[in-house]
Amino acid sequence: MGGRIRAAVVAATVLGLLVAAAGMAQADSASQPALRDARAAAAVSDGIGAAAKGGIGIAATWFTGTVAVGGTQGWTWNNAPADAAYVVGYNPAGATTSTMCQFETISSQYVQLWGGQRQFQFTLRNVGSIACGATVQLAAVSSSSYASTGGVSPGGTQTHLWNIPWHTNWVVGLNPSGATSSAACQFQVTRTWFVQPGAAGALRQFWVEVKNVGSIACQTDIRLGSTAVSYSFNIASMASGATWSTTWNNANPVTSAYLVGASPQGSYPITCQFEVTRMIYRQRINTNGTSERQILISFKNLGGTTCGGLAELQTLAA
């Protein structure tokens, strides 16, 4: 894979339109709720998995308790291995026959503390209309370092791209460095998206935007982890700037988290670009009384022309 992957930093002026098209809202560190200790919560429930020490799979599980409608919780996974990239899933509980229980991750970041400890932090939200809870499923994917940002000022962003094989899924991890005794180094993956270049035989592209969300200038290594694809389905043909949402039913096993990517498929020489903008995990009570986990997935066409493609899913289980 090494010879087929390259990284490039793209000037911010070139990215103005793409940044304006950002989908999922991201919260910076200043707006996060008080952080809770995820490792301690998982240990109490005997929910620490083998992937907590490396590899691919569920690293930890724990229950949120009841979260009010619109309520948020911030969590920190301490002592995160340097090669782990994280994916957060949920198994909501507390739905009724008329109302679903729904949870979503609204922001995440990687942190280096003074002394070298690496943390993964994220914020979840109850995006449904009833108070309920969820089992958090923190999945890890082993990753390799492909680029370094060099020094980035607070609030600064960089965008990188890689050529990637078709029909593979990708997740980004960050390994910040440069913390001081008075301030941590903190970076966030603010956006990722997939591009089909308008050239015959071209590889699919994976674009990553990262931001320094801390208070000091520092740097981060950008790490990529890849997986196979378990399931795929068609993304409807969408006009430029349009968003399309669909529900993945029976998102089993309910002990797993899902990694979702896209393979845009325009007609040469059209450039087709898609971003996964939202993933909402839901518990639905069916009319026969059975409980079903679903994922509401939203995709946005970032390109300038109408096109469609494939959604590609991978389950990350214990």
Residue, then its C-alpha position, 0 to 999 in steps of 0.5 A: m500500500g505504501g507506494r500507492i499512498r501519498a499525502a499533500v497539504v492543500a492551501a486553505t484558500v483552495l478549500g474555502l468552498l469545501v469548508a463552507a460545505a461542512g456537514m456535521a457540526q464540531a464542538d471545540s474543546a472550550s464548549q465541551p461538557a465536563l469530561r468523565d473517565a471512560r476507562a474507569a467506567a468500563a472497568v467497573s462494568d467489566g467492559i474493557g476488551a482486548a483491543a484496549k491494548g491494540g489491534i482491531g475491535i471493541a476496546a471498551t463498553w460502558f453505560t451512559g445512564t439516563v441522558a436528558v433530551g438534548g443532553t450531552q456527556g463528554w468522555t476521556w479514554n486515558n492511556a490510548p495506545a499510539d497506534a489506535a484510531y477510534v470509532v464510537g458506536y452506541n446501543p441505545a436503550g429506553a425506547t417506547t413503542s412510539t418513540m425511538c432512543q437516539f444517540e450521536t457523537i457530536s465531536s472528538q479529539y486526540v490529546q497529548l498531556w505533559g509527560g506524553q500520555r495520549q488521550f481520546q476524547f469525545t462528546l455524545r448527545n441524546v438527539g431523540s425526543i425522550a430521556c434514555g441511555a446507551t451502551v457506548q462501544l469504543a472500537a479501535v483500529s490499528s493505524s500507521s503514521y502517514a504524515s505530520t502537520g509540523g507546527v500548527s497555531p491554535g485554531g489552525t487547520q490543514t488538509h491532507l489527501w491520500n490515494i486509497p484502494w477501492h472498496t476499503n474503509w478508512v479511519v483517522g487517528l491523531n498522535p499529537s506532540g508538543a504539550t507543555s507543563s501548562a497546556a496540552c496539545q489537542f487536535q481534532v479531525t474536523r472532516t473526512w470525505f471521499v473523491q472519485p477523480g475525473a480521470a480514467g483509472a484514477l484511484r479513489q481519494f481520501w481527504v482529511e481536515v485536522k485542526n489545532v483545538g488547543s491553546i498552544a502551537c504544536q503538531t500531530d502525526i496523522r495516522l490511517g487505519s483501514t479495514a475490509v468492507s462487510y456490507s455495501f448499498n447504493i447511495a442515491s444520485m444527488a445534485s450538487g450540495a444535496t444531502w441524502s439519508t437512509t436507515w441501516n436496519n438490524a445493525n447487528p450485533v448490537t455489541s459492535a460499532y460501525l465504520v462507514g465510508a463511501s465510494p463515489q461513482g460518477s461518469y468519467p470525466i465527472t469528479c464525484q465527492f461524498e462526505v458522511t455527515r451524520m451517524i445516529y444510532r437508534q433503538r426502535i421497538n417494533t410493532n411485535g414488541t421486539s427491539e431493533r438497533q438502527i443507524l441513520i446515515s447521512f451523505k452529502n454531495l460535495g462536488g459540482t455535479t449530480c452523481g451517486g455511489l456506494a456506501e460501504l460499512q464494516t462492523l467492529a466487534a469484540 
